Amino acid sequence: MVTPLKICQADYANVQHMNALIQLLDGYARDPMGGGEPLSEVARTNLPTALASRPFMFSVLAFDDAQGGMPVGLINCVEGFSTFACKPLVNVHDVVVASSHRGQRVGEQMLNFVAQLARDRGACKLTLEVLAGNTSAQKLYRRVGFENYQLDPRMGEAKFMQRWL
């Protein structure tokens, strides 16, 4: 079932958009896939200003108008740069779908919208990272065209790593 949604690029100066973004991101943060902890008060307070000050960031929101404009989806994106292609790329950093709307193609609709915004920016590709245990997200990503990253199959697939500072 495909839920009819209003999908838009978030306006970081719009209070309704920022409330939706923080509500959805906090729900994701509390989920085991997001770490199981609520957003800090610092993040909740400063995120709208921090996002607005970074022109390489953009977010997409999904609202269910049949449910009174309820926010049901969020994707946060970071523009990067592919040195091999000498073009921008867009990293899909957070993908959030409200539990009430999972399985209704909300993520698919938002990712297709992100792909169009990325094309409009001249991006050569979308990238993302996903937890190995998040099989439902992996199924979605494959359905919309993502595949594991590799350059030379003999060298294997890329691994996402981090170092906290």
C-alpha positions in Angstrom: 0.0 0.0 0.0 1.4 3.4 -1.0 0.3 6.2 1.4 -0.4 9.5 -0.3 1.9 12.1 1.3 3.0 15.6 1.1 6.8 15.4 0.6 8.9 18.6 0.7 12.3 19.9 1.3 12.4 21.2 4.9 12.6 24.9 5.4 15.0 25.3 8.4 13.3 28.6 9.2 9.8 27.1 9.4 8.8 26.3 13.0 6.4 23.6 11.9 9.1 21.9 9.8 11.7 22.1 12.6 9.2 20.7 15.2 8.5 17.8 12.8 12.2 17.2 12.2 13.1 17.2 15.9 10.1 15.0 16.8 11.0 12.4 14.1 14.7 12.5 14.8 14.1 12.1 18.5 11.9 9.1 17.8 14.6 7.6 15.6 17.3 8.3 18.3 15.2 6.5 20.9 14.8 3.4 18.6 17.4 0.6 18.9 18.4 1.4 15.3 19.2 5.0 16.3 21.1 4.1 19.5 18.2 3.9 22.0 18.7 7.3 23.6 16.7 10.5 23.2 18.1 13.5 21.5 20.0 15.7 24.0 18.6 19.0 25.0 21.5 20.7 23.2 20.6 19.0 19.9 16.9 19.7 20.4 17.6 23.4 21.0 20.4 24.1 18.6 19.6 21.8 15.6 17.5 24.2 13.6 20.1 27.0 13.7 23.0 24.5 13.1 21.2 23.0 10.0 20.3 26.4 8.6 24.0 27.6 8.9 25.2 24.7 6.7 24.3 25.1 3.0 25.6 21.6 2.3 22.8 20.1 4.4 19.2 19.6 3.4 16.3 17.6 4.8 13.2 16.1 3.4 9.9 15.7 5.3 6.8 13.6 4.7 3.5 14.6 6.1 0.3 12.4 6.0 -2.4 14.9 5.0 -5.1 12.2 5.6 -3.9 12.3 9.3 -4.2 16.0 9.6 -0.7 16.8 8.3 1.0 14.4 10.8 4.8 14.3 10.2 5.6 10.7 9.3 9.0 10.8 7.6 12.4 12.5 7.6 15.6 12.2 5.6 18.6 14.3 6.5 21.2 14.7 3.8 24.8 16.0 3.6 26.3 17.1 0.3 29.8 15.8 -0.2 32.1 15.6 -3.2 33.3 12.7 -5.3 36.9 13.3 -6.3 36.8 10.5 -8.9 33.8 12.0 -10.6 34.6 15.6 -9.8 31.0 16.1 -8.9 28.9 16.5 -5.8 27.4 13.5 -4.1 24.7 13.3 -1.5 25.0 11.2 1.6 21.7 10.1 3.0 22.5 10.5 6.7 19.2 9.8 8.6 16.2 8.0 7.3 13.2 8.0 9.6 9.7 6.6 9.1 7.2 6.8 11.9 6.3 3.3 13.2 2.7 4.0 12.3 3.6 4.3 8.6 6.3 1.7 8.1 5.6 -0.7 5.2 3.6 1.9 3.3 6.4 3.0 1.0 7.0 6.3 2.8 10.8 5.7 2.7 10.6 4.9 -1.0 8.7 8.1 -1.8 11.1 10.2 0.2 14.3 8.6 -1.3 12.9 9.2 -4.8 12.4 12.9 -3.8 16.0 13.0 -2.4 17.3 11.5 -5.7 15.6 14.3 -7.6 17.0 17.0 -5.3 20.5 15.4 -5.7 20.1 15.5 -9.5 19.1 19.1 -9.3 22.4 19.8 -7.4 24.4 18.0 -10.1 25.2 15.1 -7.8 26.7 11.9 -9.4 25.4 9.5 -6.7 23.7 9.0 -3.4 25.5 7.2 -0.5 24.3 5.9 2.8 25.2 3.6 5.7 22.9 1.1 7.3 23.3 -1.3 10.2 23.8 -4.9 9.3 20.8 -5.9 11.5 18.5 -3.4 9.9 17.2 -5.8 7.2 14.0 -4.0 6.5 15.9 -0.8 5.6 18.4 -2.8 3.5 15.4 -4.2 1.6 14.1 -0.7 1.0 17.5 0.6 -0.2 18.0 -2.2 -2.6 14.4 -1.8 -4.0 15.2 1.9 -4.8 18.5 1.1 -6.4 21.2 1.1 -3.7 23.9 -1.6 -3.7 26.9 -2.4 -1.6 29.9 -0.2 -2.5 32.9 -1.7 -4.1 35.4 -0.6 -6.7 37.1 -3.9 -7.6 35.2 -7.0 -6.5 38.6 -8.6 -5.7 39.1 -6.0 -3.0 35.6 -6.6 -1.4 32.9 -4.3 -0.2 33.6 -1.0 1.6 33.1 -0.9 5.4 31.7 2.1 7.1 33.9 3.1 10.1 34.0 6.0 12.6 36.3 7.6 15.1 34.8 9.8 17.8 36.6 13.1 18.5 
